[in-house]
Amino acid sequence: MHFELGLIANAGYDRWYRAQKLKPDHGIYNGGNLIGIDPLAVFRSQQADPGFMFATYLATIPRAFEVVLASPHALDFFQRYPGLWDGSAFSGHALVMAVSENGTAPAGLECRGAGCGGTGQAEMHIGM
């Protein structure tokens, strides 16, 4: 038996995967498109807190770094998981995405001000 808790990284993953002619094809549920979360830690947190909310749990995952991405549109990840987006709606410039040690993106927000690029090039700022 195999058991995971995970978030779908990209809704277009299956189209990309098929275009590469890769096998086996599991669609958007391919392991390469799933961001795994430790199920035991989730269940322990749920057991300890009767008011447990998954989005609140995700916010407790330590951030390893933040990345600033120039993008003309919001990432579908944050459209699918709107509770992980902080602040106002994305207006199409750059966004800051917090990333945990295992690749979970527990938060994202629109980047405004210095350090947000504007050249169309992605910038990476590492901080803890």
C-alpha positions as CSV (number, residue, x, y, z in Angstrom):
1,M,0.0,0.0,0.0
2,H,1.1,3.5,-0.8
3,F,-0.3,6.6,1.0
4,E,0.5,10.3,0.5
5,L,-0.9,13.7,1.1
6,G,0.0,16.1,-1.6
7,L,-0.8,19.2,-3.5
8,I,-1.0,19.3,-7.3
9,A,1.7,21.6,-8.5
10,N,0.5,22.3,-12.1
11,A,-2.8,21.7,-13.9
12,G,-1.0,21.5,-17.2
13,Y,1.5,18.8,-16.2
14,D,-0.2,16.0,-18.0
15,R,-0.2,17.9,-21.3
16,W,3.6,18.6,-20.9
17,Y,4.3,15.0,-19.8
18,R,2.4,13.6,-22.9
19,A,4.2,16.0,-25.2
20,Q,7.5,14.5,-23.9
21,K,6.2,11.0,-24.7
22,L,7.1,9.8,-21.2
23,K,5.6,6.7,-19.6
24,P,3.8,5.8,-17.4
25,D,1.1,8.5,-17.8
26,H,-0.8,9.2,-14.6
27,G,-2.1,12.6,-15.7
28,I,-1.9,15.4,-13.2
29,Y,-1.5,12.8,-10.4
30,N,1.9,11.8,-11.6
31,G,4.4,11.9,-8.6
32,G,6.5,14.5,-10.4
33,N,3.5,16.9,-10.2
34,L,2.6,16.2,-6.5
35,I,4.2,18.1,-3.7
36,G,4.2,15.6,-0.8
37,I,3.4,16.5,2.8
38,D,4.3,14.3,5.7
39,P,0.9,12.6,6.5
40,L,2.0,11.5,10.0
41,A,2.8,15.1,11.0
42,V,-0.6,16.2,9.5
43,F,-2.5,13.6,11.4
44,R,-0.7,14.4,14.7
45,S,-1.5,18.0,14.3
46,Q,-5.1,17.2,13.5
47,Q,-5.4,15.0,16.6
48,A,-3.9,17.7,18.8
49,D,-6.2,20.4,17.5
50,P,-10.0,19.8,17.2
51,G,-10.2,23.0,15.0
52,F,-7.6,21.7,12.6
53,M,-7.5,23.4,9.2
54,F,-5.1,22.1,6.5
55,A,-4.3,25.6,5.3
56,T,-3.3,26.6,8.8
57,Y,-1.1,23.5,9.1
58,L,0.6,24.4,5.8
59,A,1.4,27.8,7.2
60,T,3.4,26.1,10.1
61,I,5.7,24.4,7.7
62,P,9.1,26.1,7.9
63,R,10.2,28.1,4.9
64,A,13.5,27.2,3.4
65,F,13.7,30.1,0.9
66,E,11.6,32.5,-1.1
67,V,11.8,33.0,-4.8
68,V,10.7,36.0,-6.8
69,L,9.2,35.1,-10.2
70,A,8.3,37.4,-13.0
71,S,5.1,36.2,-14.5
72,P,2.4,37.7,-16.7
73,H,-0.3,35.7,-15.0
74,A,-1.0,34.1,-11.6
75,L,0.3,30.6,-11.1
76,D,-2.5,28.0,-11.3
77,F,-1.2,26.6,-8.0
78,F,-2.5,29.6,-6.2
79,Q,-5.7,29.6,-8.1
80,R,-6.3,26.0,-7.0
81,Y,-5.2,26.8,-3.4
82,P,-6.4,30.4,-2.9
83,G,-5.9,30.1,0.9
84,L,-2.2,30.0,0.3
85,W,-2.2,33.4,-1.5
86,D,-1.6,36.4,0.7
87,G,-2.9,39.9,-0.1
88,S,-4.6,41.3,-3.1
89,A,-5.2,39.6,-6.5
90,F,-2.2,39.2,-8.8
91,S,-1.9,42.0,-11.3
92,G,0.7,40.4,-13.6
93,H,4.2,41.5,-12.6
94,A,6.1,39.4,-10.2
95,L,5.3,37.2,-7.2
96,V,7.1,36.0,-4.2
97,M,6.7,32.3,-3.4
98,A,7.8,30.8,-0.1
99,V,9.1,27.3,-0.5
100,S,9.7,24.7,2.2
101,E,12.5,22.2,2.4
102,N,10.5,19.5,0.5
103,G,9.1,21.9,-2.2
104,T,5.8,22.8,-0.6
105,A,4.7,26.4,-1.3
106,P,3.0,27.4,1.9
107,A,2.5,31.0,0.8
108,G,2.6,33.3,-2.2
109,L,2.0,37.1,-2.7
110,E,2.4,39.7,-5.3
111,C,5.9,41.3,-5.2
112,R,5.8,45.1,-5.0
113,G,8.7,47.5,-4.7
114,A,12.5,47.0,-4.7
115,G,13.8,43.5,-5.6
116,C,10.9,42.6,-7.7
117,G,12.6,42.8,-11.1
118,G,10.5,44.2,-13.9
119,T,12.9,43.0,-16.6
120,G,11.0,39.8,-17.3
121,Q,13.8,37.8,-15.8
122,A,13.3,35.6,-12.8
123,E,15.2,36.6,-9.7
124,M,15.9,34.5,-6.7
125,H,16.4,35.8,-3.2
126,I,17.4,33.2,-0.6
127,G,16.4,33.9,3.0
128,M,15.2,32.1,6.0
